[in-house]
Amino acid sequence: MKRGTTWSYVIRVRDPQTGESKPKWVSGFATEDDAKAARDEARVKARRGEYIDRNTITVAEYLAEWIEGHAVEIKPHTLKGYRDMIRLYITPRIGALRLQALRPSAITKFYRDLLTSGGRKNSPLAPNTVKHVHTVLRKALTDAVLVDELLPNNPAERAKLPRVPSTEPGMVWTPAQLQVFLQTAQDHRLYAFFHLAAYTGARRGELLNLRWTDVDLDKPQIHITGTAAVLDRQRVEGTTKSGRSRVVSLDAGTVKVLKAHRARQDEERLKLGESWKGGHAYVFTTGWGEPVFPDTPSSLMPKLIAAHNKQNPRAPLPHARLHDLRHIHATTLLMAGTPVHVVAARLGHADPAITLRVYAHVIHEQAATAADIFANAVKNSA
C-alpha cells in the first residue's frame, strides 16, 4: 500500500508471549518493488520465528544503554576499558549508523580505517587495540541478538578482523640476570615484592591485594583471592582476572624473604605507633602503612635496572617490565619440564590451553627434544 510518498507492507506476526497472530505494518519504502521484497523476506522470517521489528536506534544509542546495563556485572577496570573503546573509536566512526543497518562489510571497513587512521592525529592504531575494539563490539552485538532481540544475527561475527601479529613472551632475562636484579633490589623496602613476583608468577595487582591472613609460612603457601588496580587515578580492588582464587606454593628461600619483610614492617609500625595507617592487613605497604599504589612497583623497576647499569656498565641488564617477571617464572618452569597444567595453576590461567597458547614457543622447544628423551629412557633401562 502507498502511504503518502512511500510504500508500506503488512504481515501477520505471532506474539511470542500470547501466541496470537497480529498484523504488523512496516513503512518507509521508496518503491512498491522494495516493499514487496522486504515483505516476502519478513514472511519467511516470521514463519521461522526469526522476525525482528524494525527499529531506528543507532549504534551509539544502543551501546550507551548496553554499557550502563552491564556496569554492575563488569569489573571496574574492565568497564573503564569498554567505555574507552566505545568513546574513542566506535561512537565517532559508526555510532550514527542505525543498529539494524550495520553490516559485516561496514564493520570490516571500520576496522581497516582504525588500522590506518584510528590513533591520535589520524595515526595508525595498533592491531591489538583494534582487536580490543572488536571484542567490545562483538560482545555488545551478541546481546543485541540474544537478549534485546534487535538483530537477527551478529554482523561482527562475520566481519574480517585484521591479522594481529603474534607476540609470544620470550625469556627477557636469564635466571642469572634475574638473580642480579634481585640483588640490586635487596636493600629496597619493596624487595620482597619483586622476589615474590618472580618466584610465584603472580600478577602485580594480586600481590598488592595480598593480606597477611592470606600468607601461610608453615605450609608454606599464599592464597591469592583478589587484585588491586588503578581506576581514574584511584586504587580499587576486585576479584582476580579469572574470578577464582588460587593457592601458590612457596620455596624455603621465599619464606625467609617474607619473614624478613614482615619483621621490617613490624619495626615500621612500632616506630610510627598511632600514626601507622595499615593495621596488620596488607603484606606490601608504604612507610605509613597504607597499601602500595599499583603504579609504584612498575615505575620502580626501571629505576633499579638503571641504577645497576650505571654501576655495572660492562654487564648491564636488558630492559624489562614488571610483568616480565611473570613470564620469566612461567618460561623457566616450562623449560625445566614442569607440566603445563601445574604452570597454569600457578599463573591463575582459567584453562591450561591459555598457557599452551601464550607459551607455545617454549612448548615447541620442549617437544623438539621429546624423541631423544624417550630414546634415552629406553636405552638406560636396558
N, C-alpha and C positions, 0 to 999 in steps of 0.2 A: 504494500500500500504506500502511495505517495502522500507525505505529510509536509505541506509547505514546499520547500525546495529539495528535501531529502526523502529517501525511501526507508521504510521500516518493514520488519517482518515479525510474525508472531509464531511461537511454537508452544507446545504443552510440555511442561517440566514437572516431574514428580517431586513433591516436597519430601525430603528425607526423614522428616520428623513425623508428619501425619500420613504420608503415603498417598496423599491426594494429588491428582494431576491438575495443574493450574496453568492458565495462559501466561506467557512471558513475552512482552513486547520489547524489541531491540531496534533502535533507530539510529540515524546519522549516516546512512549510506548515500553515496553520490549518485549511483545509478541503480536501476532495477536489477540488472545482472549481478551487481555487487551484493545486493540484499539477498537475492536468491542463492548465491554461492555460500554466503555466510549462514543462511537458514538451513541449507542442506547439511553443512558441516555441523551445525548446532544440533540438528535432529539426530545425527549419528552419535554424538557425544551424550545427548540426553538418554538415548536407548541404552548406552553403556553405563550410565550413571556418572559420567565424567563432565557433565555440563557445568561451566563456571559462569556466573553472572558477570556481565561487563562492568568494569569499574574504572573510574578516572583517576584513582590515586596514583601519585607519582612515585618514582623510586625513592626520592628524598623523603617524602611524607611517610612512606611505609617503613623506611629504615629508622626514622625518628621514633615511630611508635614501637617498632621491634626492639630497639636498644633499650628503651625505657621499660618495656615489658620483661626484659631479661636481666635488668640491672641487679635484681635480688639473687639471681642464680649464678652469676659470673663473678669470679674473684675480682677484687678491686683493681689489681694491676692489669689483669686481662681485659677488664671492662674499659679501662683507660686506653689500652691499645686498640680495641674495637672502635671506640669513639674517634680516635685519631685517624684510623683508616677511613672511616666514613666521612669525617670532616675535611680531611686534607685531600683525599683522592677520589672517592666515589661520588659524593654530592656535587662537587664543582663540575664534573665531566658528564655524568649520566643521570644526575639527580632530577633533572627536569623531564626526563622521559616518563611516559606512562608505564607503570609496572607491567601491565598486561601486553604492552607493545615491545617489551625487552626481548631481544632475540640473541641466540648464541653468536651470530656474526657481529652484532653490536658490542657484545662483551669482549669478543676476541680483539676487535679494533681498539676498544678501550684499553686492554692490556698492552697492545702494541704501542699506543700513544703514551702510556705511562713509561714504558721502557725507553722511549726516545725523548720525551719532554715532560715527564711527570714530577721531576725534582724541583729544587729551588731554582728560580730564574730559568725555568724550562730546561734544566739539565736532565740527563738520563736518570731514571730511577733504578735502583739496584734490583736485579731479578728476584732476590729473596723478599724484598719489600712488596713487589708485585704479587708474589706467591701469598704473602700475608693478606693482601687486599682480596685476592681470590678466595681465601679461606673464609673471611668475614662475609663476603657477598654470597658465596655458596651456602653458608650456614643460614643466612637470613632468607634466601630464596627457597631453601628447603622447608622452612617454617611457613612461607607464603603458600607452598603447595600442600603440606600435610596438616598444618594447624589452622591457618586462616582461610584456606581453600580459595585463594585469589588467583592461583595459577594452576593449569593442568599438569605442568611439568616444570622442572628446574632448568632454565636456559644456561645457567653457569656450568651445569654438569657436561654440556655439550660444547662449551666454548673451548678454544685451543689455548691452553696455558703456555706461556713462554718457557723454554727449557732453562732450568736453573742448574748451573754447573755444580757438580758435587764438590763439597768442601769437607773432606774427611780430616778429622783432627789427627795430627801427627804427633810424634814424640818431640815436643818442643825442647825439653831438657832430658838429658840422660839422668839416671838415678844419681850419678856422681855430681852433676850440676845442681840437682835438687838439694843434695846434701850441702853443697857450698852455699846456696841461697839460705837454707835454714840456719846455717852457722852465722851468716851475716845478720839474720833477723833475731838471733838468740837473745840479745840484750834488750830488745824492744818489748814493751808490756803486752803486745799482741802476738808475740812469738808463738804462743800455744795455739792461736787461731790458725796461723799458716801451717803449723805442724799437723793439726787435726784435719785441715782441709786436704793436705797431701796424703795423709795416712788413712783416711776414711773415704775420700772421694765425694764427700758431702758438698752440697751447693752452698754458696755464700749465705743466702737467706736462711737455710736450715740451721747452720751453725750459729748465726746471730740470734736465732729464736730459741736456742738451747738453754734450758734451765738446769741447775744443779740436781734437781729432782729427776732429770732425765739421764743422769750420769751414774752408772754403777761401776765403780772401780774395783769391786771384788770379783765380778763375774769374768772379765771386765767387758763393758759394752756401753753404748749410748743409745738412747731411744729418741729417734727423730720423729717429732709429732706435728711440726708446722714450719712456717717460713716467715721471714721478715723482708719487706721490700720498701721501695720509695715510691710514693704516690703524691704528686703535687707538692714535692719537697717535704713531705711528711713521712715519718716511719710508720708503716702499717704492718699488721700481722694477719696471717691466714693459714689455710691448710697447705700441705706440700703440693708439688706440681701434679702428682698422681692422685692426690686426695686421700692417700693412705699413709699411715705411719709405718716405720720400719725400725728394726734393731740392727746395729752395726757393731761387730766385734772390734776390740782394741788389742794391740800388742803391748808387751810389757814396757817398751820404751815410751809409748804414748801415755800409758798410765802414769809413768814417772813425770812426764811433762805436765800433765793435768794436775797432779798433786802439787807440783811446784807453783803452777799458776794459781791454784786455789789458796796456797799459803801466802802468795804475794797479794792476792785480792783481800784476804783476811787482814793483812797488815794495813792496807789502804783504808779498809773500813774502820778498823780500830783507831787509826790516826785521825780520821775525819769525825768520828763519833756521830753526833746527831746530824751533821751536815751530809752524811752519806745518804744517797737517794735511791739506792737499788735494793735494799734489803739483802736477802740471800738468794734472790731469784736467778738472775742471768749469769751464765758462765763467762760471757765476754761483755765487759762494761768499760765505761770511761773512768777516768781517775776520780770522778764524783759518784760513781755507782750507777749511772744511767746506762741503759742498753746502747750498744755501739750503733751509730748510724751506718746503714749498709754501704754507702759510698766510701767510708773511711778506709777499710782494708783494701778496696780496689785502687784507691789513689795512693795508698802507702806502698804497695808492692813495687811499682816502677821506681819509687824513690829509693827503696832498699837496693834494688838492682843497680841503679845509678851510683849509689854510694859504694857498692862493691867494685863496680867497674872503674871508678875513679881511683880506688886504692890498688886495683889489680889490672892495670891497662893491658898487660900481656896475656891475661887469662880472663877476658870479660864474659859475663853471662849474656846469652842472647835475650832479646826482648821476649817477655811472656806476660800473659794476663793472669789474673787471679783464677779465672775459670779453667786455665790450662793445668792447674794443679789437679783438678778432677780428671782431666784427660790423661795426665801422667800416671795417676793411680790406676785407671782402667787399663791403659796400654801396658803398663808394667805387669799387671796381674795376668792379662791375656797372653803376653809374650812368655810368661813363666808357665803357661799351661793350665791356669785356673779355669774351671768350667764356666761357660758363658752364663749359665743361669745363676751361678754364685756371684759373678761380677755384676750382673743385672740387679740382683737383690741388694748388693752393697750400694749401687748407684741410685736405687729407687726407681728404676725403669719399670713401668707397669707390665711390660712384656719383654722377655729376652730377645724377641725379634727386633726391638728397638736397638738393643746393644749390638746385635748382629749387623744391623744396617749402618749404625754410626761408626762402628769399628771394623767394618768389612775388610779394610786393608790389612789389619792385624790378623784377622781370622784367616785370610788368604795366605799370609806368610806362614802361619802355623800349619795350614793344610798342605803346603808345599813340602813340609818335612814329614808328613804323616806316613808316607810309604817307607822311608828309612827307619822311622821309629818302630813300625810293625816288623820290618825285616830284622832289625837288631834284636827285638824282643824274642822272636822265634829262634834266632841264631844263638842267643845267650842262654836259652832254655835247654839247649841240646846238651 
